[in-house]
Amino acid sequence: MKERPIIAVTGSAGKSTTKEMIASILKNKWTIYKSKANLNHYRSTQKHIQNIKQWHQGVVLEFGMGSKGSIAKHCKIIKPTIGVVTNVGSAHAGYFRGKVRGIAKEKSNLIKGMKQDGLLFLNADDPNSRLLDLTGFKGKVVKIGCRKKADYFASNIQYADKGMTFDVNINGKKYSFFIPVFGSHHVLNALFAIAVTHQLGCNTEEIKKGLKNTLKMKRRLKLLHLKNKVKVIDDTYSSNPQAAIAAIRVLQNISSQKRIAILGSMFSLGSYSVHGHKKVGKYIAKKKIDLLYTLGSQGKLIGEGAISAGFPKENVKHFDTKERLHEELKKTLEPNSTILIKGSNKMKMHRTVRFLRRML
């Protein structure tokens, strides 16, 4: 290792999970420093300087975007040698007049602010990632994907008992991997971790062990088994249209019986808010979801989008308060139901998860 790798992960979704996966693999090989939880504001990056020591052989950080100029500030404080952009989506679109191009421009500041002959990892499946500006970058670009041609490509993706299994070709040989979290979108996060750590010299056994032992993030697609064979998918930490659609996909895949989606308002979408909420509703209309409950003034738009796309009106109910939602669940919840609960953190939808745990 010629120089200590400083890995910075940014993106509209999957930052924390990707960072945790990379760190979990690298700690099998090195003494590493990683940013805690989702502390990804540039002020947190300022604090990392005091905490990173000479003996740390690798550094894994999460660079959050927030408002304009945030990514550039991160890079001025700590210059990455390796950059990861998980995707370019609608999260924080409110800071950029709802325009994805503005988000891509901001994410491009990681590419401009990192070491210009370093390693850059991009998502081949994400069409918006093509908007990233690579002008002047002279390093190696590595792509991951499940659908489009990529340097690290996942195939045979399956839902397993407690997570996902998938295959990846590495140096001409096929290897099978397992991650302890549901969702094909998390396979993409794992592919980033595989690609980064393999490029840094980790072997497949080290990678497999690290992925299997990845720290599970709180309130992120956590599956709870309650009484009467009721399952709850707790995905209440945050939400944006892209993440909500991914969670709905998980709901459909892990349940073959009654499926209920409880979805709250998604914030920081700006002028994209109406379209983003209705987009989630239209996606639900295409899936085998039995009941849709919405919460919050913007959450109501999800139901409107679903109904406009053909979802049965009688199967959509909107609630202004959690108390009314909880009363409805008391009356109507049936055994063998699987319930997805998701919304922006400010919606405090973890209280609905807590209510169900007490009720059942």
C-alpha positions as CSV (number, residue, x, y, z in Angstrom):
1,M,0.0,0.0,0.0
2,K,1.8,3.1,-1.3
3,E,-0.4,5.6,0.5
4,R,-3.2,5.4,3.0
5,P,-6.5,5.2,1.1
6,I,-9.1,7.8,2.1
7,I,-12.4,6.6,0.8
8,A,-15.3,9.1,0.6
9,V,-18.9,7.8,-0.2
10,T,-21.6,10.2,-1.4
11,G,-24.9,9.7,-3.2
12,S,-28.6,10.3,-2.9
13,A,-29.2,6.9,-1.3
14,G,-27.1,4.0,0.1
15,K,-24.3,6.1,1.5
16,S,-24.3,4.8,5.1
17,T,-24.8,1.2,4.1
18,T,-22.1,1.3,1.5
19,K,-19.7,2.9,4.0
20,E,-20.5,0.3,6.6
21,M,-19.9,-2.5,4.1
22,I,-16.6,-1.2,2.9
23,A,-15.4,-0.7,6.5
24,S,-16.6,-4.1,7.6
25,I,-14.5,-5.7,4.9
26,L,-11.4,-3.6,5.3
27,K,-11.2,-4.1,9.1
28,N,-10.4,-7.8,8.4
29,K,-7.2,-6.6,6.8
30,W,-6.3,-3.2,8.3
31,T,-6.8,-0.9,11.3
32,I,-9.3,1.6,9.9
33,Y,-11.1,4.8,10.8
34,K,-14.7,5.2,9.7
35,S,-17.2,7.9,10.3
36,K,-19.9,6.9,12.8
37,A,-23.5,6.2,12.0
38,N,-24.7,8.8,9.4
39,L,-22.7,11.7,10.7
40,N,-22.0,13.1,7.3
41,H,-22.2,16.9,7.6
42,Y,-19.0,18.7,6.7
43,R,-18.7,19.8,10.4
44,S,-18.4,16.1,11.2
45,T,-15.6,15.9,8.7
46,Q,-13.8,18.7,10.5
47,K,-13.9,16.6,13.7
48,H,-12.5,13.5,11.9
49,I,-9.2,15.3,11.4
50,Q,-8.5,15.1,15.1
51,N,-9.6,11.5,15.4
52,I,-7.7,10.0,12.4
53,K,-4.3,8.8,13.7
54,Q,-1.1,7.8,12.0
55,W,-1.7,4.1,12.7
56,H,-5.0,4.0,10.8
57,Q,-4.2,2.2,7.6
58,G,-7.4,3.2,5.8
59,V,-10.1,5.9,6.3
60,V,-13.8,5.4,5.2
61,L,-16.0,8.5,5.4
62,E,-19.5,9.4,4.4
63,F,-19.9,12.8,2.7
64,G,-23.4,14.2,2.9
65,M,-24.6,16.8,0.5
66,G,-27.2,18.9,2.2
67,S,-27.1,22.4,0.6
68,K,-25.0,23.7,-2.3
69,G,-21.3,23.6,-1.7
70,S,-21.3,20.9,1.0
71,I,-19.3,18.3,-1.0
72,A,-16.6,20.8,-1.9
73,K,-16.3,21.7,1.8
74,H,-15.8,18.1,2.7
75,C,-13.1,17.7,0.1
76,K,-11.2,20.8,1.2
77,I,-11.2,19.5,4.8
78,I,-10.1,15.9,3.9
79,K,-9.1,15.2,0.3
80,P,-10.2,11.6,-0.7
81,T,-8.0,9.3,-2.7
82,I,-11.0,7.1,-3.6
83,G,-14.5,8.4,-4.4
84,V,-17.8,6.5,-4.5
85,V,-21.0,8.0,-5.9
86,T,-23.7,5.5,-5.2
87,N,-26.3,7.2,-7.3
88,V,-27.9,10.6,-8.3
89,G,-31.5,10.7,-7.2
90,S,-34.1,13.1,-5.8
91,A,-33.0,13.3,-2.2
92,H,-32.4,17.0,-1.2
93,A,-33.8,18.1,-4.6
94,G,-35.4,21.1,-2.7
95,Y,-32.0,22.7,-2.6
96,F,-31.7,22.6,-6.4
97,R,-35.2,23.7,-7.5
98,G,-36.1,20.1,-7.9
99,K,-33.6,19.6,-10.7
100,V,-31.6,16.4,-10.9
101,R,-28.9,18.1,-13.0
102,G,-28.3,20.4,-10.0
103,I,-27.8,17.4,-7.7
104,A,-25.4,15.8,-10.2
105,K,-23.4,19.0,-10.4
106,E,-23.1,19.1,-6.7
107,K,-22.1,15.4,-6.5
108,S,-19.5,16.1,-9.2
109,N,-17.7,18.2,-6.7
110,L,-16.5,14.9,-5.1
111,I,-14.8,14.0,-8.4
112,K,-13.3,17.5,-8.7
113,G,-12.2,17.6,-5.1
114,M,-10.6,14.1,-4.7
115,K,-7.2,13.1,-5.9
116,Q,-7.3,13.5,-9.6
117,D,-5.4,10.3,-10.4
118,G,-7.3,8.3,-7.7
119,L,-10.0,5.6,-8.0
120,L,-13.6,6.6,-8.8
121,F,-16.5,4.1,-8.4
122,L,-19.8,4.8,-10.3
123,N,-23.2,3.1,-10.7
124,A,-23.7,1.9,-14.3
125,D,-27.4,1.1,-13.6
126,D,-28.2,4.7,-12.6
127,P,-29.0,6.8,-15.7
128,N,-28.6,10.1,-13.7
129,S,-25.0,9.2,-12.9
130,R,-24.2,9.9,-16.5
131,L,-24.8,13.5,-15.7
132,L,-21.7,13.5,-13.4
133,D,-18.9,15.7,-14.6
134,L,-15.6,13.8,-15.1
135,T,-13.8,16.6,-16.8
136,G,-10.2,16.7,-15.8
137,F,-10.3,13.4,-13.9
138,K,-7.3,11.3,-14.9
139,G,-7.7,8.4,-12.5
140,K,-9.3,5.0,-12.9
141,V,-13.1,4.8,-13.2
142,V,-14.7,1.5,-12.0
143,K,-18.4,0.7,-12.6
144,I,-20.8,-1.6,-10.8
145,G,-24.2,-2.8,-11.9
146,C,-26.9,-5.4,-12.0
147,R,-28.5,-4.5,-15.3
148,K,-26.0,-2.6,-17.4
149,K,-22.5,-3.7,-18.4
150,A,-20.1,-3.1,-15.5
151,D,-16.6,-4.0,-14.2
152,Y,-18.3,-5.7,-11.2
153,F,-21.7,-7.2,-12.2
154,A,-24.1,-9.0,-10.0
155,S,-26.3,-11.9,-11.3
156,N,-28.6,-14.5,-9.9
157,I,-29.9,-12.1,-7.2
158,Q,-32.1,-13.9,-4.8
159,Y,-34.0,-13.2,-1.6
160,A,-32.8,-15.5,1.2
161,D,-34.0,-16.3,4.7
162,K,-32.3,-13.2,6.3
163,G,-31.0,-11.2,3.4
164,M,-29.8,-11.4,-0.2
165,T,-27.6,-13.8,-2.2
166,F,-26.0,-13.0,-5.5
167,D,-23.0,-13.9,-7.8
168,V,-20.2,-11.8,-9.0
169,N,-17.5,-12.6,-11.6
170,I,-14.1,-11.5,-10.2
171,N,-11.0,-12.1,-12.3
172,G,-12.9,-14.5,-14.5
173,K,-14.2,-16.7,-11.7
174,K,-17.8,-16.7,-10.3
175,Y,-18.2,-16.1,-6.5
176,S,-21.4,-16.2,-4.4
177,F,-22.0,-13.6,-1.7
178,F,-24.5,-13.0,1.1
179,I,-25.6,-9.7,2.7
180,P,-27.8,-9.6,5.9
181,V,-30.3,-7.0,4.6
182,F,-33.2,-7.2,2.1
183,G,-33.4,-5.4,-1.2
184,S,-31.8,-5.6,-4.6
185,H,-30.7,-1.9,-4.1
186,H,-28.5,-3.2,-1.3
187,V,-26.9,-5.6,-3.7
188,L,-25.7,-2.4,-5.5
189,N,-24.3,-1.1,-2.3
190,A,-22.5,-4.4,-1.7
191,L,-21.1,-4.3,-5.2
192,F,-19.5,-0.9,-4.4
193,A,-17.9,-2.5,-1.3
194,I,-16.7,-5.5,-3.3
195,A,-15.2,-3.3,-6.0
196,V,-13.5,-0.9,-3.7
197,T,-12.0,-3.5,-1.4
198,H,-11.0,-5.8,-4.2
199,Q,-9.2,-2.9,-5.9
200,L,-7.4,-2.4,-2.6
201,G,-6.2,-6.0,-2.5
202,C,-8.8,-7.8,-0.4
203,N,-9.4,-11.4,-1.4
204,T,-12.8,-12.9,-1.8
205,E,-12.9,-14.7,1.6
206,E,-12.1,-11.4,3.3
207,I,-14.9,-9.7,1.3
208,K,-17.4,-12.4,2.0
209,K,-16.7,-12.3,5.8
210,G,-16.9,-8.5,5.9
211,L,-20.2,-8.4,4.0
212,K,-21.7,-11.1,6.1
213,N,-20.8,-9.3,9.3
214,T,-21.8,-5.8,8.2
215,L,-23.4,-3.7,11.0
216,K,-27.1,-3.5,10.5
217,M,-28.3,0.1,10.3
218,K,-31.1,1.0,12.7
219,R,-34.6,1.5,11.3
220,R,-33.5,0.6,7.8
221,L,-35.4,-2.3,6.3
222,K,-35.3,-4.1,9.6
223,L,-37.7,-7.1,9.6
224,L,-39.6,-7.7,12.8
225,H,-41.6,-10.8,13.5
226,L,-44.6,-10.1,15.8
227,K,-47.5,-12.1,17.1
228,N,-50.2,-13.6,14.9
229,K,-47.5,-14.1,12.1
230,V,-47.5,-10.3,11.5
231,K,-44.2,-9.0,10.0
232,V,-43.2,-5.4,10.1
233,I,-40.5,-3.8,7.8
234,D,-39.1,-0.9,9.8
235,D,-37.7,1.5,7.3
236,T,-38.5,4.7,9.2
237,Y,-35.1,6.4,9.3
238,S,-35.6,8.4,6.2
239,S,-37.3,8.5,2.9
240,N,-37.2,9.8,-0.7
241,P,-39.0,8.6,-3.8
242,Q,-36.2,6.3,-4.9
243,A,-35.8,4.7,-1.4
244,A,-39.6,4.4,-1.0
245,I,-39.9,2.5,-4.3
246,A,-37.0,0.2,-3.2
247,A,-38.8,-0.5,0.1
248,I,-42.0,-1.3,-1.7
249,R,-40.1,-3.8,-3.8
250,V,-38.9,-5.5,-0.7
251,L,-42.4,-5.6,0.7
252,Q,-43.6,-7.4,-2.4
253,N,-40.7,-9.9,-2.4
254,I,-40.8,-11.0,1.3
255,S,-44.5,-11.6,1.6
256,S,-46.9,-13.8,-0.3
257,Q,-50.0,-12.8,1.8
258,K,-51.6,-9.5,2.9
259,R,-49.3,-6.6,2.2
260,I,-49.8,-3.2,3.8
261,A,-47.8,0.0,3.0
262,I,-47.8,2.8,5.6
263,L,-46.1,5.7,4.0
264,G,-45.5,9.2,5.3
265,S,-44.4,12.5,3.9
266,M,-41.0,12.9,2.2
267,F,-39.2,16.2,2.9
268,S,-36.5,18.3,1.2
269,L,-37.9,17.6,-2.3
270,G,-38.8,21.2,-3.1
271,S,-40.6,21.7,-6.4
272,Y,-40.2,17.9,-7.1
273,S,-42.3,17.1,-4.1
274,V,-45.7,16.7,-5.8
275,H,-44.3,14.6,-8.7
276,G,-42.0,12.6,-6.3
277,H,-44.9,11.6,-4.0
278,K,-47.3,10.8,-6.9
279,K,-44.5,8.7,-8.5
280,V,-44.4,6.5,-5.5
281,G,-48.2,6.0,-5.6
282,K,-48.1,5.2,-9.3
283,Y,-45.5,2.5,-8.6
284,I,-47.6,1.0,-5.9
285,A,-50.5,0.7,-8.3
286,K,-48.4,-1.6,-10.4
287,K,-47.5,-3.9,-7.5
288,K,-49.5,-6.4,-5.5
289,I,-50.1,-4.2,-2.5
290,D,-53.4,-4.8,-0.6
291,L,-53.7,-1.6,1.5
292,L,-52.1,1.8,1.3
293,Y,-52.2,4.0,4.4
294,T,-50.7,7.5,4.1
295,L,-49.7,10.0,6.8
296,G,-49.0,13.7,6.6
297,S,-50.0,16.5,4.2
298,Q,-47.5,15.5,1.5
299,G,-48.0,11.8,2.1
300,K,-51.6,12.2,0.9
301,L,-50.2,12.8,-2.6
302,I,-48.9,9.2,-2.6
303,G,-52.5,7.9,-2.3
304,E,-53.6,10.3,-5.0
305,G,-50.9,9.1,-7.3
306,A,-51.9,5.4,-6.7
307,I,-55.6,6.0,-7.3
308,S,-54.9,8.0,-10.5
309,A,-52.9,4.9,-11.7
310,G,-55.7,2.5,-11.0
311,F,-55.2,1.4,-7.4
312,P,-58.6,0.7,-5.8
313,K,-59.8,3.9,-4.1
314,E,-61.4,1.9,-1.2
315,N,-58.0,0.4,-0.4
316,V,-56.4,3.8,0.3
317,K,-56.8,5.6,3.6
318,H,-55.2,8.9,4.6
319,F,-54.5,10.0,8.2
320,D,-53.6,13.4,9.5
321,T,-52.4,12.0,12.9
322,K,-50.6,8.9,14.0
323,E,-53.3,8.4,16.7
324,R,-56.0,8.0,14.0
325,L,-53.7,5.7,12.0
326,H,-53.1,3.5,15.1
327,E,-56.9,3.3,15.8
328,E,-57.4,2.0,12.3
329,L,-54.7,-0.6,12.7
330,K,-56.3,-1.7,16.0
331,K,-59.6,-2.4,14.2
332,T,-58.4,-3.8,10.9
333,L,-55.0,-5.5,11.3
334,E,-55.2,-9.2,10.4
335,P,-52.9,-12.2,11.1
336,N,-50.3,-13.0,8.4
337,S,-50.0,-9.4,7.3
338,T,-46.7,-7.8,6.3
339,I,-46.5,-4.1,6.9
340,L,-44.0,-1.6,5.5
341,I,-43.6,1.6,7.5
342,K,-41.6,4.4,5.9
343,G,-41.4,8.1,5.9
344,S,-38.9,11.0,6.4
345,N,-37.3,11.0,9.8
346,K,-39.2,14.2,10.9
347,M,-42.4,12.2,10.5
348,K,-41.3,10.0,13.5
349,M,-42.9,6.9,12.0
350,H,-40.9,4.7,14.3
351,R,-43.6,5.5,16.8
352,T,-46.0,3.4,14.7
353,V,-43.5,0.6,14.8
354,R,-43.4,0.9,18.6
355,F,-47.2,1.0,18.7
356,L,-47.4,-2.3,16.8
357,R,-44.8,-4.0,18.9
358,R,-46.8,-3.1,22.0
359,M,-50.1,-4.1,20.5
360,L,-48.9,-7.5,19.3
